[in-house]
Each structure stands twice: as C-alpha cells, then as structure tokens.
Amino acid sequence: MAKVSFQPLHPSIRDKLDPEYVELHDAKVQYIQPLELDTSWTPESRSRPSALAFAVQRTVDVGKVYDQDVEDFQIRVFVPAGDAPVEGWPCLVWYHGGGWVNGGLDSENGFLAHACKYVQCVVVTVNYRHAPEHPYPAAIKDAFRGFEWATSPENAETLSIDTSRLAIGGTSAGGGLAASVGLKILKDSDQTTIPKPCFQLLICPVIDNTATTESAWSTAKHSPFLTPGRMEWYRQKYFQGTDGSERMNWEASPCFAPTELLGGSPDSFIGIAECDLLAPEAIKYAATLEGLGARVESRVYPGATHSILALAGIHKVGKYLVHDACDALARHLGTSYDREVAIVEGLSE
C-alpha cells in the first residue's frame, strides 16, 4: 500500500532548505499526518510520543532533576552537579513549545539538561496549562507565575539561585511566552519585588498572533513542518471563546507592547530558522528591539526549519543553534561555555 504524502515540500522552497532536512523530510516528515488533519486528536493525545522523538538531543546527566506541582501547573528543575557557588547558581526559566496545546515537562529536556550541565546553571521549565481546556490567557498567567515561583526568596534560597543572574527563554509558543513574561516583569517593576531577568533566549518564537499569509507570512507560507494551517489550528484552540481582538494583546503578541517596554527588554539572543513560517516576525522583532535601544544578538540559521531544536540530536544546523544559544546564555549569566567539551561529551558535531 502506497504511503500518503500529507506534506510534500513545495517546489519553491526545496532548494533553500538544508540538505539534511530535505533528506529527512522526503524520507519521513512528509508522511506524518498534520495535527490539523488528525480528527482523533484529544487532550490525551499529548501523551503520544513525538513523531520526531528519534531526532531529539540526548539528555546528559546533571546533579539532580525533580518535578513539583505549583498551583495548577508543574515545574521541572535541573540542578548542576557539585556545590553551588557562594553567590548561588545562575538560573534559566524556560517555556516549552507546542503551540500552547502540546508539549509538557518532557519537552526540550535534552537541550535543558545540556544548558544546565555545560552553562552551569539551574534550569526551571514551566509546564503551563494547555489549550483547549485552558485557553488564553492561562498559559501566560502560568508562565509569569512560574518565574515568580522560581525567583521567590524562599525558593531561590532552596535552589541556591543567584537572583541577580536570571534568564528567561523558550521555543516557538514558549519563546513568545518568554518575551511577554519579560515585558510584564518590566511593566510591573514599580509594584513588585520580582527580580528582572538580565537575558532572554528566544528560539523560533511566536511574536505576532495576527500574522497571516497575506501579511507577515507572505514570504514564508510554503515553509515545511509548521504550516499556516497548523499554526491557525493552534491559535483556534488557544484563543477559543475570544472575539479575536485578544490576539493583539501584547501578552499574546509581544510585538504590540508599548515602545518603552520593548526598549527595556533584557539583552536577547533570538535564534531564527531561515525557512520557518515565523522567521519574518522574529526578524522584525529583533530589529524593533535593537532600534529601540535594546541589545540583541539575532542569528538566522540558513536552510533550517521550525523544527531546528527538535532535530538537534541528528542535524548539524540544530547542533550549531544549541552551541550558539548556550554560549550566549553563559556570557550573560557570567559563566563560561566550553564548546569543545560540550561537543565531545554532550553533543557531537
């Protein structure tokens, strides 16, 4: 019986893609049924193994990993091996991808353990509530509360966290959440004692939830893996029950934040996959932040797709992203990242 090709590569983009990705797409990805066509999908489907599980970065050993319930959501904590520095560990608070619908505590664990071990920082990943059971604004509320939990005096002391060296980060929907959390902390800084992050790490982030194929996506609409149809499927679940105007709230689309907030964004590393539906909005966001005086390091990875981090276990371009992101993270948290050691021990080229 012939296989059904649900998502063949569009001729206009095939030659722009990284050859490693083209080979994988032709062999496997094109035959994966897109979520928007899967009529059997239910919230319980989140427990299914990812179709790209074979390609994820392996999880290296760290000092300790444990999970904890926090109100209506969960967190997972990665702690480096050995004694904490006198001043405490730096910390990365992370938000997973999955279009606010999928993903969970196991998402991006290979990358997070890698950062914990080789950047020498505590990593707290927040499993915010998911749509459609918990539509907007549940995810951003939990994302903010997760940062608040990790940096509270009690928990910072328990985890030996140095709250002067904090970073926020995420990929895809989680990247958008991270950007919005940073803006919210800045907005509320006069009314709260929550410490400000000094750095944000955004990988293929969702920045503009008003984007369409007629606007920001016009030049990227044939990008594989994350298609306009799949992105709108996510949005319909996340914004269900709203009138659509919520998509312009800056807690949903950080690009619409006031300029005084955008200009006050923490130092940023924005990893952009060239052949990603979300690349145009990420490129524009990086330029906006920089134009308003924020310090931004944006890096476009040629031929890469939205799955760049998910494929970091097998594809060179994904490995480059991991090393670049960890190097930037270490520089801003006051540690060091030995790329050569990380390559030999944790993520071979």
URFENJO-V719666 format. One record per helix or strand. SS is the DSSP state (alpha for helix, beta for strand). FROM is the first residue (numbers start at 1). LEN is the number of residues. If there is no record, write none. Layout:
[[SS FROM LEN] [SS FROM LEN]]
//
This chain:
[[alpha 11 4] [alpha 19 9] [alpha 29 3] [alpha 35 3] [alpha 43 5] [alpha 53 3] [beta 64 7] [beta 73 7] [beta 89 7] [alpha 109 12] [beta 121 7] [alpha 138 14] [alpha 153 6] [beta 161 11] [alpha 173 15] [beta 199 5] [alpha 216 4] [alpha 228 11] [alpha 245 4] [alpha 254 3] [alpha 259 5] [beta 267 7] [alpha 279 13] [beta 296 6] [alpha 316 18] [alpha 339 7]]
//
